[in-house]
Amino acid sequence: MDSVLADLENQRKEVSALKIKSYLCIAIGILTIVAGIASGTFAIAGAVIGGIMLITGFVLWSKTNAKFYQYRHSFKQGVIPLVLKTIDESLEMDYTNGLSEKEFICSQLFSKEPDRYRSEDQVSGIAGKTSFSFSELHAEYKTVTQTKNGRQEHWHTILKGIVFYADFNKNFNGVTIVRPKDMGTALGAWISKAMPIFNSSDRTPVRLENPEFEKEFATYSTDQVEARYILTPAMMERLCELNKRCSYTISLSFIGSCVFIAFPLNKDYFEPPVYKSILTSGFLNEDTEVIRFMYGIIKDLDLNTRIWTKN
């Protein structure tokens, strides 16, 4: 690990230096042009010198991007896999892929289909008997309004965060959805309050006998009996405990033979620092913590206890 980090630190320093140089050249170029125009006498000279500095800055910026992507690739291919293996040998990451848009829609966590979707950093593995995976994603939908200045597009976040899914060892007959009781208390951009949610007529509210769970969540299902088999008193207690450990209220769906859990987040994980040394003690703490948290969901929800058998 030390030799990998030392090599990456050299790459980081190169990227950082190039970024600073590109910013300086662009800033000096703009200031030179503005100063030349303001003086009047040196307008042409200012434009020429400023233009040269701007071109130099953008060339350096282009080189910076190429160097950063190389550095990022090395970080995700060389460092994150080593972190994963310290938690479980089965864990693997594919940083170029994530939860597919089709899987996101099929999870039915949200009824609004995305118009713009990006997912990456898929971590997968097996904890005990249970296979699982989680990915970072950003799903958005678009609205268009007509104004006196013409047509304007607006992008709204459906979810920015992590979606976790795991094998539940049961082929569900119906679909059960658990969402925040008060969407207004969730992450600001987590979902539009005006968005129609669970408008399918075959999904009805499920009343459950856990006051804490009922306070935090609203549950809908196409199969009332199955929903109660899934959401046992023990499962509801575990979900409440899991929810307490999160910054924003989680949302779940039980569909097919899997459980999907959406975690709204306000930051990206598994990204290398540019202006901070990677040799600093604890720089991987947040990434390691989120991996351990997701891995621990199997135990938290007791998914390795097989109370059902798949058909």
Helices and strands as residue ranges (DSSP letters): H 2-39, H 43-78, H 80-87, E 92-94, H 101-106, E 116-127, E 130-147, E 150-167, E 176-180, G 183-185, E 204-205, H 211-216, E 217-221, H 224-230, H 233-244, E 251-255, E 258-264, H 285-300
